[in-house]
Amino acid sequence: MQAALTLVTNIAHALRADPTTFARVHSVVWMGGTLEHPGNTSPTSEFNCFADPYAAQQVLDACKTGAFEVIMAPLDITTPHQIPFDDLIHPDYPTNAPAPSTATFASTPLRQFVSAMLVRVRGLQASFGLPDAMEMHDPVAVWYALAHAGLKPLDLASGWELQPREFKVERTGELTRGMCVVDRRGTGDDGEDRTKQDRLKSGKDAEAAKQQQNGRPEKDETKGRMGEDIVQSKHLPWVIVKTPGKEVLRKTLLSRVFGVEV
């Protein structure tokens, strides 16, 4: 299992250089993209997709051929996982020090470094009116990889859920570069209330019941509006839609990184 916490440029290069050897990596866990949540670099795009959308699409294309699995941790699942700055910044750190990088206090070098780095981040977030907490984007992807180390591919540890999604990454759009363009055709997703994770629970049965109730024949989800075939990939990227919870992440991170039990 390979964890990718930034743009997937190097993964795409490795895939092109030796696809046979790279296929031995049975899965790639990637923090990237956003499907329903607003972007963080543009209105529609997450940074890792925006920075190199060509590489992102190449990795997804390889996934759809069955070369390996892609498990994505998009903004949709990472943004709600936040840890208060009070947990991450040492309580003895002099936040009003004129030169925070030179401040010293009784703690480990790692805790001193993290405290010095996050003091400025905390101030920036406060100036934008954002919550007094750090969004755990990359840690959620690492958390998934650690929780599933040693398990068979796609065997899920307790509390985790994945969902296959069909989408492509926009590469050249003036306003939509890096956007994950979701193909909802044939999924039964009518686009209503997309913020809820159970929106696809009923699938085609719910859509068929709705149409029959309205006196309309059931729609052929294999055809487009002009009668063209809708080709659906047999292998889709998996998206993390549920974790054991942000409190479990908080306890796990503080314990493993700082040795602090909460």
Backbone hydrogen bonds in HBPLUS format (Angstrom, degrees):
<---DONOR---> <-ACCEPTOR-->    atom                        ^
c    i                          cat <-CA-CA->   ^        H-A-AA   ^      H-
h    n   atom  resd res      DA  || num        DHA   H-A  angle D-A-AA Bond
n    s   type  num  typ     dist DA aas  dist angle  dist       angle   num
A0002-GLN N   A0027-SER O   2.92 MM  25  6.31 163.8  1.95 153.4 158.1     1
A0029-VAL N   A0002-GLN O   2.70 MM  27  6.05 157.7  1.74 154.1 162.2     2
A0004-ALA N   A0029-VAL O   2.71 MM  25  6.00 165.9  1.73 163.1 163.7     3
A0031-MET N   A0004-ALA O   3.00 MM  27  6.43 161.0  2.04 169.2 175.1     4
A0012-ALA N   A0008-VAL O   2.95 MM   4  6.20 157.7  2.01 152.4 158.4     5
A0013-HIS N   A0009-THR O   2.95 MM   4  6.26 154.6  2.02 149.7 157.1     6
A0014-ALA N   A0010-ASN O   2.93 MM   4  6.16 163.4  1.96 148.9 152.8     7
A0015-LEU N   A0011-ILE O   2.89 MM   4  6.07 152.5  1.96 146.1 154.3     8
A0016-ARG N   A0012-ALA O   2.97 MM   4  6.22 154.6  2.04 147.5 153.4     9
A0017-ALA N   A0013-HIS O   2.91 MM   4  6.11 156.8  1.96 151.1 158.2    10
A0018-ASP N   A0014-ALA O   3.07 MM   4  6.16 162.6  2.11 149.8 152.6    11
A0022-PHE N   A0018-ASP O   3.00 MM   4  6.18 165.5  2.02 157.3 162.1    12
A0023-ALA N   A0019-PRO O   2.99 MM   4  5.99 140.1  2.16 138.3 146.9    13
A0024-ARG N   A0021-THR O   3.04 MM   3  5.65 162.8  2.07 115.5 121.1    14
A0025-VAL N   A0022-PHE O   2.90 MM   3  5.71 165.1  1.92 123.4 128.2    15
A0069-GLU N   A0026-HIS O   2.94 MM  43  6.13 175.5  1.94 139.3 140.7    16
A0028-VAL N   A0069-GLU O   2.82 MM  41  6.25 148.5  1.91 148.4 157.2    17
A0071-ILE N   A0028-VAL O   2.82 MM  43  6.09 167.9  1.83 153.5 157.1    18
A0030-TRP N   A0071-ILE O   2.83 MM  41  6.21 156.2  1.88 153.6 161.7    19
A0073-ALA N   A0030-TRP O   2.75 MM  43  6.00 158.0  1.80 154.3 153.7    20
A0075-LEU N   A0033-GLY O   2.99 MM  42  6.52 153.8  2.06 151.8 156.0    21
A0039-GLY N   A0043-PRO O   3.17 MM   4  4.94 179.1  2.17 109.1 109.2    22
A0040-ASN N   A0045-SER O   3.03 MM   5  6.38 128.5  2.30 126.2 135.1    23
A0041-THR N   A0045-SER O   3.07 MM   4  5.81 159.2  2.11 171.3 164.7    24
A0042-SER N   A0045-SER O   3.46 MM   3  5.11 161.3  2.50 135.2 134.9    25
A0049-CYS N   A0046-GLU O   3.19 MM   3  5.64 130.6  2.44 112.0 124.1    26
A0050-PHE N   A0046-GLU O   2.91 MM   4  6.01 159.9  1.95 156.4 162.8    27
A0051-ALA N   A0047-PHE O   2.81 MM   4  5.89 160.9  1.85 165.8 167.8    28
A0056-ALA N   A0052-ASP O   3.22 MM   4  6.51 162.1  2.25 149.3 154.6    29
A0057-GLN N   A0053-PRO O   2.98 MM   4  6.13 161.3  2.02 145.1 149.2    30
A0058-GLN N   A0054-TYR O   3.00 MM   4  6.20 151.8  2.09 143.9 152.2    31
A0059-VAL N   A0055-ALA O   3.01 MM   4  6.26 160.4  2.05 154.9 158.5    32
A0060-LEU N   A0056-ALA O   3.05 MM   4  6.30 159.0  2.09 147.1 153.3    33
A0061-ASP N   A0057-GLN O   2.83 MM   4  6.01 153.8  1.90 147.3 154.6    34
A0062-ALA N   A0058-GLN O   3.05 MM   4  6.31 156.2  2.11 145.6 151.3    35
A0063-CYS N   A0059-VAL O   3.00 MM   4  6.26 152.3  2.08 144.5 152.5    36
A0064-LYS N   A0060-LEU O   2.96 MM   4  6.25 152.0  2.04 148.0 155.1    37
A0065-THR N   A0062-ALA O   3.20 MM   3  5.27 144.2  2.34  98.2 108.4    38
A0067-ALA N   A0062-ALA O   3.22 MM   5  5.69 152.9  2.30 163.7 155.6    39
A0066-GLY N   A0063-CYS O   2.92 MM   3  5.25 156.0  1.98 110.0 117.9    40
A0238-TRP N   A0070-VAL O   2.74 MM 168  6.00 165.2  1.76 175.9 171.0    41
A0072-MET N   A0238-TRP O   2.68 MM 166  6.10 165.1  1.70 162.3 165.1    42
A0240-ILE N   A0072-MET O   2.92 MM 168  6.11 171.1  1.93 172.9 170.5    43
A0077-ILE N   A0074-PRO O   3.11 MM   3  5.89 143.0  2.25 119.8 126.0    44
A0078-THR N   A0074-PRO O   3.07 MM   4  6.27 162.7  2.10 152.8 157.9    45
A0079-THR N   A0075-LEU O   3.01 MM   4  5.31 165.1  2.03 134.2 138.7    46
A0081-HIS N   A0078-THR O   3.04 MM   3  5.38 142.8  2.18 108.7 119.8    47
A0136-MET N   A0081-HIS O   2.78 MM  55  5.59 170.7  1.79 174.0 172.3    48
A0083-ILE N   A0134-MET O   3.02 MM  51  5.34 155.3  2.08 139.8 144.4    49
A0134-MET N   A0083-ILE O   2.85 MM  51  5.34 164.8  1.87 148.5 144.4    50
A0087-ASP N   A0084-PRO O   2.95 MM   3  5.51 146.7  2.06 112.5 121.5    51
A0085-PHE N   A0132-ASP O   3.35 MM  47  6.18 163.8  2.38 123.5 126.1    52
A0088-LEU N   A0085-PHE O   2.98 MM   3  5.01 127.2  2.26  97.7 112.2    53
A0089-ILE N   A0085-PHE O   2.82 MM   4  5.83 164.3  1.84 168.2 168.4    54
A0093-TYR N   A0090-HIS O   2.96 MM   3  5.36 165.6  1.98 118.4 122.4    55
A0095-THR N   A0093-TYR O   2.93 MM   2  5.82 113.1  2.39 117.5 101.1    56
A0097-ALA N   A0094-PRO O   2.99 MM   3  5.36 160.1  2.03 121.4 121.3    57
A0102-THR N   A0099-ALA O   3.00 MM   3  5.81 160.1  2.04 127.8 133.2    58
A0103-ALA N   A0100-PRO O   3.15 MM   3  5.19 158.8  2.20 105.4 112.0    59
A0107-SER N   A0105-PHE O   2.90 MM   2  5.95 104.4  2.48 119.0 103.8    60
A0112-GLN N   A0108-THR O   2.97 MM   4  6.26 157.1  2.02 156.0 163.2    61
A0113-PHE N   A0109-PRO O   2.91 MM   4  6.11 159.1  1.96 148.8 154.1    62
A0114-VAL N   A0110-LEU O   2.94 MM   4  6.18 171.3  1.95 157.0 158.8    63
A0115-SER N   A0111-ARG O   2.93 MM   4  5.97 159.5  1.97 143.7 149.9    64
A0116-ALA N   A0112-GLN O   2.96 MM   4  6.13 164.6  1.99 149.2 153.3    65
A0117-MET N   A0113-PHE O   2.97 MM   4  6.17 156.5  2.03 151.4 158.0    66
A0118-LEU N   A0114-VAL O   2.95 MM   4  6.04 161.7  1.98 151.9 156.4    67
A0119-VAL N   A0115-SER O   3.12 MM   4  6.13 139.4  2.29 147.9 155.4    68
A0122-ARG N   A0118-LEU O   2.76 MM   4  5.85 158.8  1.80 151.4 156.6    69
A0123-GLY N   A0119-VAL O   3.11 MM   4  6.37 152.9  2.18 141.0 148.0    70
A0124-LEU N   A0120-ARG O   2.93 MM   4  6.24 156.8  1.99 153.8 159.8    71
A0125-GLN N   A0121-VAL O   2.97 MM   4  6.22 164.1  1.99 153.3 157.2    72
A0126-ALA N   A0122-ARG O   2.99 MM   4  6.20 154.6  2.06 145.6 152.7    73
A0127-SER N   A0123-GLY O   3.01 MM   4  6.25 149.2  2.11 143.2 151.3    74
A0128-PHE N   A0124-LEU O   3.20 MM   4  6.54 132.7  2.43 141.0 152.9    75
A0128-PHE N   A0125-GLN O   3.14 MM   3  5.18 135.4  2.35  96.1 108.2    76
A0130-LEU N   A0125-GLN O   2.91 MM   5  5.15 163.1  1.94 156.3 150.8    77
A0129-GLY N   A0126-ALA O   3.04 MM   3  4.98 157.3  2.09 101.9 108.8    78
A0140-VAL N   A0136-MET O   3.32 MM   4  6.14 145.2  2.45 132.7 138.4    79
A0141-ALA N   A0138-ASP O   3.05 MM   3  5.40 119.6  2.43 108.7 122.6    80
A0142-VAL N   A0138-ASP O   3.09 MM   4  6.43 164.3  2.12 158.7 163.5    81
A0143-TRP N   A0139-PRO O   2.75 MM   4  5.79 155.8  1.81 145.7 153.2    82
A0144-TYR N   A0140-VAL O   3.00 MM   4  6.25 154.7  2.07 144.8 150.3    83
A0145-ALA N   A0141-ALA O   3.08 MM   4  6.40 163.2  2.11 148.1 152.4    84
A0146-LEU N   A0142-VAL O   2.87 MM   4  6.14 162.9  1.90 157.6 161.9    85
A0147-ALA N   A0143-TRP O   2.90 MM   4  6.00 159.3  1.94 149.1 155.3    86
A0148-HIS N   A0144-TYR O   3.07 MM   4  6.20 133.2  2.30 144.5 155.7    87
A0149-ALA N   A0146-LEU O   3.40 MM   3  5.22 167.9  2.42 100.1 103.6    88
A0151-LEU N   A0148-HIS O   3.12 MM   3  5.39 163.7  2.14 123.2 126.9    89
A0155-ASP N   A0152-LYS O   2.94 MM   3  5.40 163.3  1.96 137.6 137.2    90
A0160-TRP N   A0157-ALA O   3.30 MM   3  6.01 163.7  2.32 141.8 141.9    91
A0161-GLU N   A0242-LYS O   3.06 MM  81  4.87 150.1  2.15 131.0 127.2    92
A0241-VAL N   A0161-GLU O   3.01 MM  80  5.69 163.6  2.03 141.7 146.9    93
A0163-GLN N   A0239-VAL O   2.89 MM  76  5.19 140.5  2.05 134.1 146.8    94
A0239-VAL N   A0163-GLN O   2.85 MM  76  5.19 158.5  1.90 134.3 141.4    95
A0165-ARG N   A0237-PRO O   3.14 MM  72  6.09 158.5  2.19 168.9 175.3    96
A0183-ASP N   A0166-GLU O   2.89 MM  17  5.56 166.4  1.91 140.4 145.1    97
A0168-LYS N   A0181-VAL O   3.04 MM  13  5.25 150.6  2.12 132.8 138.8    98
A0181-VAL N   A0168-LYS O   2.71 MM  13  5.25 156.0  1.76 175.2 167.2    99
A0170-GLU N   A0179-MET O   2.88 MM   9  5.27 164.7  1.90 154.6 158.3   100
A0178-GLY N   A0170-GLU O   2.74 MM   8  5.22 163.1  1.76 152.5 150.7   101
A0179-MET N   A0176-THR O   2.92 MM   3  5.37 154.8  1.99 145.8 143.5   102
A0187-THR N   A0184-ARG O   3.20 MM   3  5.46 156.1  2.26 132.3 128.6   103
A0196-LYS N   A0193-ASP O   3.45 MM   3  6.32 176.5  2.45 122.0 123.0   104
A0199-ARG N   A0196-LYS O   3.30 MM   3  5.73 149.4  2.40 119.9 119.3   105
A0201-LYS N   A0198-ASP O   3.07 MM   3  5.09 166.3  2.09 111.0 114.3   106
A0208-ALA N   A0204-LYS O   2.80 MM   4  5.99 163.1  1.82 157.2 161.5   107
A0209-ALA N   A0205-ASP O   2.99 MM   4  6.14 160.4  2.02 145.9 151.3   108
A0210-LYS N   A0206-ALA O   2.98 MM   4  6.16 154.6  2.05 144.9 151.7   109
A0211-GLN N   A0207-GLU O   3.02 MM   4  6.26 160.1  2.06 150.6 155.2   110
A0212-GLN N   A0208-ALA O   2.91 MM   4  6.07 162.9  1.94 153.2 158.2   111
A0213-GLN N   A0209-ALA O   2.94 MM   4  5.99 151.4  2.02 142.3 150.3   112
A0214-ASN N   A0210-LYS O   3.16 MM   4  6.38 141.1  2.31 136.8 146.5   113
A0214-ASN N   A0211-GLN O   3.15 MM   3  5.09 123.5  2.49  91.5 105.6   114
A0216-ARG N   A0211-GLN O   2.87 MM   5  5.19 157.7  1.92 159.3 151.9   115
A0215-GLY N   A0212-GLN O   3.01 MM   3  4.95 158.0  2.06 101.6 107.5   116
A0223-LYS N   A0220-ASP O   3.22 MM   3  5.86 168.2  2.23 119.7 121.7   117
A0230-ILE N   A0222-THR O   2.84 MM   8  5.14 159.7  1.88 138.5 136.5   118
A0224-GLY N   A0228-GLU O   2.69 MM   4  5.08 155.2  1.75 148.9 157.4   119
A0227-GLY N   A0224-GLY O   3.09 MM   3  5.12 162.4  2.12 108.9 111.4   120
A0249-LEU N   A0245-GLY O   3.16 MM   4  6.53 156.3  2.22 148.4 155.2   121
A0250-ARG N   A0246-LYS O   2.90 MM   4  6.09 157.8  1.95 143.5 149.6   122
A0251-LYS N   A0247-GLU O   3.03 MM   4  6.27 166.0  2.05 148.3 150.8   123
A0252-THR N   A0248-VAL O   2.92 MM   4  6.06 161.3  1.96 149.3 155.2   124
A0253-LEU N   A0249-LEU O   2.82 MM   4  5.93 172.0  1.83 160.2 161.9   125
A0254-LEU N   A0250-ARG O   3.07 MM   4  6.12 171.9  2.07 152.5 155.1   126
A0255-SER N   A0251-LYS O   3.07 MM   4  6.02 150.3  2.16 138.9 147.2   127
A0256-ARG N   A0252-THR O   2.94 MM   4  6.04 168.4  1.96 152.6 155.9   128
A0257-VAL N   A0253-LEU O   2.88 MM   4  5.70 160.7  1.91 151.2 156.7   129
A0258-PHE N   A0254-LEU O   3.13 MM   4  5.28 140.2  2.29 116.3 128.0   130
A0260-VAL N   A0254-LEU O   3.01 MM   6  5.38 166.5  2.02 133.7 129.5   131
A0259-GLY N   A0255-SER O   3.01 MM   4  4.36 128.1  2.29 106.3 117.1   132
